[in-house]
Amino acid sequence: MVTAPLRSDGVRVRAPGKLNVFFEVGPLLDDGYHAVASAYQAVSLFEDVWAVAADDFRLDVTGSVDVSAVPVDDRNLALRAARILAQHTGFDGGVHLTVDKHVPVAGGMGGGSADAAAVLVACDALWGTEVGSAELHRLAARLGADVPFALMGGTAVGLGRGDRLSPALATGRFEWVIVLSNGGLSTPAVYRELDRLRSGAAMSGHPSTGAIRLSGRTGRSQDDADPLVAPGVLHALRAGDAHALAGHLHNDLQEAALSLRPDLRGVLDLGDRSGALAGLVSGSGPTVAFLSEDLESALELQVTLSAAGYTALHVHGPVPGARLI
C-alpha cells in the first residue's frame, strides 16, 4: 500500500484536445454501444491540471471557456480518474485537483477525457505509484473511449469503441481553425439522433445521406460489423499532405449534430467560402474544425471567421499527449 506522496509540492500536467479527422460509426450493438473507426489528431488546445496532496478528493474547475456546467463531484471524469488510480494501487490518501480548461466543454474535442488523462499522469507522479504507461492506458480505457488517446497524443487510429489504439505516422504539421459554439452537445444525444436518422432512412428505403451511411469512402455496407479508417486518410497523414487529407475528412456524426444544431451549417458554409480546404463538425460537435493549407491561410481564415462574429481559434497538430510540466 502506498501511503505517502512522492511530490509534496504538487505537480502540473498538460493534456491536449483532439480532432477526429475521420470518424466512422458502425450500427447499434446489443450492448447499446457502437463500434467506431477513428483517426485522431491531438491539437494545440490544452487542458492544465494541478494536483496537490490532500486527505480527501477535491476538484476545482476554472478556464477560458464556460465551465458553469462542469460538475465538481464524481460525475467528473477527472475526479473519477484519481479515485480509480487510488483504488487500483491501494493509495490511502487523497488529492486536491485544479483543472484549467481551454478545450470547449461538451464540444466534441475530448476536453473531459484530456482532464482524466492528465489526472492519471499527475496522481501517478504525485503519489509515487509508478504504475507504468501500459497500466495507465488500461485504467484510461475504463474511464472512456477518448481517454487513452489523450494519454498517447500525436496521431492514432482508434477501433472498437475508439480505445483500441494504434499510433499512425503523420509527418509535418497540420493547420486548423476551430470555431467554438455557445452551448454544448450531449454525445449520447448525438448518437441517438444518428440511430434515429439511420432507422428512418432504412424504413424509407433511401439510405443515401451522410446521416445514415457508414462512409461512402470505404464502399462497405452498414451491416459490416467493424468499421475501418479509409486508407486515403492514413496516406495523407503519412505524407503530411493537407490537400489530400481535406479530400478524406469525414464524420458519421456530423449530420446528426447538424440535425440537432442546424445553425452549424452556416459556420461550415462560411468556412468553405473563405478559403478552408475542408471543414467538418468535430466528434459529436458542436465545435467545427477547418483544415487550412498553411499557417498564413489559417490565420487569414481565423480573422475572417472572427470578423463574422464567431469565436475562432488557430491550432495545429499533431502534439504530444498528457505530459508533466
Secondary structure, 3 states (H helix, E strand, C coil): CCCCCCCCCCEEEEEEEEEEEEEEEEEECCCCCEEEEEEEEEEEEEEEEEEEEECCEEEEEEECCCCCCCCCCCCCHHHHHHHHHHHHHCCCCEEEEEEEECCCCCCCCCHHHHHHHHHHHHHHHHHCCCCCHHHHHHHHHHHCCCHHHHHHECEEEEECCCCEEEECCCCCCEEEEEEECCCCCCHHHHHHHHHHHHHHHHHHCCCCCCCCCCCCCCCCCCCCCCCCCCHHHHHHHHHCCHHHHHCCCEECCHHHHHHHCCCHHHHHHHHHHCCCCEEEECCCCCCEEEEECCHHHHHHHHHHHHHCCCEEEEEEECCECCEEC
